[in-house]
């Protein structure tokens, strides 16, 4: 058995493991990618398994009006506090600054 036959045999073995759910799909994809397989080749293999599918997105969060308003108010108050703190620090230092006379 030469190297090509062993590769084909081990690939068939991996495909069977994915079919029987012994090998997670993501790990199978990562393994083939690390071996240098192209995305198209991996997609073809997964399609032959009936395993090709798009990743599902998490459900979109819906925000209530009150939650958005509460968040905006919190951010506004934090912004004003930072500004007040910066202004206060500037006043403390500003009386120490004496412009040079030329």
C-alpha distance (Angstrom), angle and dihedral (degrees) to the residues before:
residue distance angle dihedral
X1 . . .
X2 3.82 . .
X3 3.80 127.7 .
X4 3.83 95.0 -89.8
X5 3.80 92.8 54.2
X6 3.81 91.5 48.4
X7 3.80 91.3 49.1
X8 3.79 92.0 50.3
X9 3.81 90.5 46.4
X10 3.82 93.5 49.7
X11 3.80 91.1 45.8
X12 3.82 90.1 53.0
X13 3.80 88.2 49.4
X14 3.83 91.3 52.0
X15 3.81 91.2 47.5
X16 3.80 90.4 52.2
X17 3.81 90.5 49.6
X18 3.81 89.9 53.5
X19 3.81 90.3 48.5
X20 3.79 91.1 52.3
X21 3.82 91.1 45.3
X22 3.82 92.0 -117.8
X23 3.80 90.5 120.8
X24 3.81 119.5 44.9
X25 3.79 114.8 -121.8
X26 3.80 93.4 -125.1
X27 3.79 92.5 52.7
X28 3.81 90.3 48.3
X29 3.81 89.8 52.7
X30 3.81 92.0 47.1
X31 3.80 91.2 49.4
X32 3.79 93.7 50.6
X33 3.80 91.4 45.1
X34 3.80 91.2 52.0
X35 3.81 88.6 51.0
X36 3.80 88.9 55.8
X37 3.79 101.0 -103.0
X38 3.78 115.3 155.6
X39 3.76 123.1 -117.6
X40 3.80 90.2 -115.0
X41 3.80 91.0 52.4
X42 3.79 92.6 49.9
X43 3.80 91.0 47.1
X44 3.80 89.7 51.8
X45 3.80 91.8 51.5
X46 3.78 92.5 48.1
X47 3.79 91.4 46.6
X48 3.79 89.7 54.1
X49 3.79 87.5 54.2
X50 3.76 92.2 48.9
X51 3.81 86.2 -120.5
X52 3.80 100.3 112.1
X53 3.78 109.7 116.2
X54 3.74 137.6 142.4
X55 3.75 118.6 -103.3
X56 3.76 112.0 -97.9
X57 3.76 118.1 -122.5
X58 3.77 120.6 -132.4
X59 3.80 114.0 -103.9
X60 3.77 112.4 -84.3
X61 3.77 114.3 -106.9
X62 3.75 116.0 -123.7
X63 3.76 117.6 -148.3
X64 3.75 123.9 -148.5
X65 3.77 120.0 -132.8
X66 3.81 91.2 -115.7
X67 3.81 92.3 52.0
X68 3.81 92.2 51.2
X69 3.81 91.9 47.3
X70 3.79 91.3 48.2
X71 3.81 91.4 50.5
X72 3.81 92.0 47.8
X73 3.81 91.4 49.9
X74 3.80 91.3 49.4
X75 3.81 91.9 50.2
X76 3.80 91.6 47.0
X77 3.80 93.3 51.2
X78 3.81 91.1 47.8
X79 3.82 90.1 50.1
X80 3.81 93.1 49.8
X81 3.80 91.4 47.9
X82 3.82 91.2 52.2
X83 3.79 90.2 49.2
X84 3.80 92.5 48.9
X85 3.78 91.0 48.8
X86 3.82 92.2 49.5
X87 3.83 91.8 47.7
X88 3.80 91.3 48.9
X89 3.81 91.8 50.3
X90 3.81 90.4 49.4
X91 3.82 91.7 52.1
X92 3.79 91.3 51.9
X93 3.79 92.1 53.6
X94 3.82 98.3 35.5
X95 3.80 94.5 73.3
X96 3.83 89.1 58.0
X97 3.78 92.8 56.9
X98 3.77 114.0 92.7
X99 3.78 116.0 -178.2
X100 3.77 113.9 -127.1
X101 3.78 117.8 -112.2
X102 3.76 118.4 -131.9
